[in-house]
Amino acid sequence: MADSNVSIIPMIEVNYQKLSPAERRVADFFISNRDDSADLSAHTISEKLFISEPTLSRFAKKCGFKGYREFAYRYKNQTLKPRQSVTCSVKKVLSVYDDLLDKEYNLIDEKQIDRIVDYIGKYERVMICGKGSSGFAAEEMEIRLMRVGVNVDSVVNSDRMRMQSVFMDKKCLVIGMSMSGTAKDVLYMLEMAHKNGAKTVLITSYRNERNESFCDEVVLVPATNRMDQGNSISPQFPFLVVSDIIYTKYMEQNQYMKETLHDSTLKALGMEDNDEIIYSKGL
């Protein structure tokens, strides 16, 4: 397991979809619990939630723990606690963003990010796909990588995803973005590309065993309730954070050359002296 002091709430959330209805009651309790002194013994929790103790054990194992005893110990000793609800709308939004960043600290796998950065430098062509808000994040990632010399393109149209999947091969890296992990066209492109020998990466908020069968890397990002529906927080935010981390890591390799390419694109756009630069795919 990871550092015993970090929050395990993100691990509950990323495994939520594969839980049974009874196990989800357990998940909901621990995600929303505000009582640090609560008795978390299996007997007490099973009676409180009207479930069996074996249900607690199955829940803990699906979240990546050896059993409920280990889960309860880790939960008691975590450093990141669920935030108290606030009434001010502005503070509420800022609090959610802060919470998402805290969760990202717990989910990020730096060695995995390093592998993806290596893929970007290794493969001849990079294709990034997404639908809706995920598509906007895909286009943003494309623009940033293109400006430092990566042969990259983004595709946000369903028909184009399916057509482009035919041309993906062992020389290609395909990155898919789907908050829910269920976007059919994105998954289709990743699966077909994988069959054709391409390297595949899925960035999502939910772990799914089927997706892992055709994705070489599954990058987990944090989410809040109904975030994929664009409730009060933009679904692009977690994708943009991961994109920034990947971009920063990529820039660290041969930094002088990449910064020179970046500056050259500014000059080509006539923006080198502007304090405010608006990036537009149409430019």
Buried (B, 14 or more C-beta within 10 A) or exposed (E): EEEEEBBBBBBBBBBBBBBEEBBBBBBBBBBEBEEEEBEBBBEEBBEEBEBEEEBBBBBBBBBBBEEBBBBBEBBEEBEBEEEEEEEEEEEBEEBBBEBBEBBBEBBBBEEBBEBBBEBBEEBEBBBBBBBBBBBBBBBBBBBBBBBBBBEBBBBBEBEBBBEBBEEBEEEBBBBBBBBBBBBEBBBBBBBBBBEBEBBBBBBBBBBBEEBEEBBBBBBBBBBBEEBBEEEEBBBBBBBBBBBEBBBEBBBEEBEEEBEEBBEBBBEEBEBEEEEEEEEEEEE
